[in-house]
């Protein structure tokens, strides 16, 4: 089986085509001390019908006429009735939701269609996930021996529904397949080293297993509003990554989201590389988020990716393992284009005339800078608290500036 190489070129997309049968093709930093420059956001107008509002998250969940579901995040809570047709100015966030403003309300709709994934069933209540939010619909009363519309957790569905007295009442539902990855959001009810319980919509809960390979954000606690990606198999949710919802609401350049609504088994990951090897990449997808480890399959050769590089990765679950599909690296440009600046704030692990290694304050992976001959780091010693920044120069994270106890260099 031949290998496919990923070439890292200035500000270009380097996509990987995995050998047939290995993966399904997919569409298309910072942790408390690692910061990467954000991408520009494009503002455009979206229209849709309100399916749900969340006064705590300051969100409206809307469905477009085609059935695509989006989560609109506002700076304050929006009191808009379910079934109201709305329009707003939005810009995309890295978690797949949208920052929204200039909300306008229009007529009331009588019906809606939508595409979503089933995450909980409780009697006639069906809890769905789509577009970065969880919301519920009411199912019709089934006649005796009628099992034609039975749906299961993890199943993707197309739904037609009517608005009745402030609720969303299903009229028809059709399964379209199953997914290996599910988006969940809610409030952490209980948290241990091996599992958490999430309170979701209308009293629904989900128990999520935490693998030993995942290190939770140090600030995560019961009562936090979070969003997460989880694999689903054998009726068990298993955590892939988790982020504080407030942190996700402000980040346009770092985050994790499902690639699109028709291929929910793949994830898009935006963030800073914090560790790399021949077989894996570890990515920090923003503040308040757990790191994501992506396995590099043997069919793929990846050109060196330095710690601190800002990347866009598409990955899919293969036998339960998050596996690389495509990789885009924003590298410094040889023709005068913008370079990516990386910042690290923490404790000096080691320092010499040619290198500086910093342990970020959030206890993430150490960040290594090459020290050029034009910068004197002789004033630094192991254990010092320091803030440093650097640019990618020829693929190497190179120190451009550091601060020690208020002294500029």
Protein Blocks (a to p, Z undefined) as FASTA:
>chain_A
ZZddddddehiacdddddehkaccdddddeehiacddddddddddddddfbdcfklopac
dddfkopacddddfbdcdddehiacdddddddfkopacdehiacddddfbdcdddddfbd
ehjbccddeehiacddddddddehiaklgccehiacddddddeehiacdfbdcdfbdcfb
dcdddddfbdcfkbccdddeehiacdddddfkbccdfkbcghiacddddddeehiacdfb
dcdfklmmmcckbccddfblmlmmbccdddddfbdcfkbccddebehiacddddddfkbc
cddddehiacddddddeehiacdfbdcdddddfehpacdddddddddfbdcfkbccdddf
klpacddddddfkbccklpcehiacddddddeehiacdfbdceehiaZZ
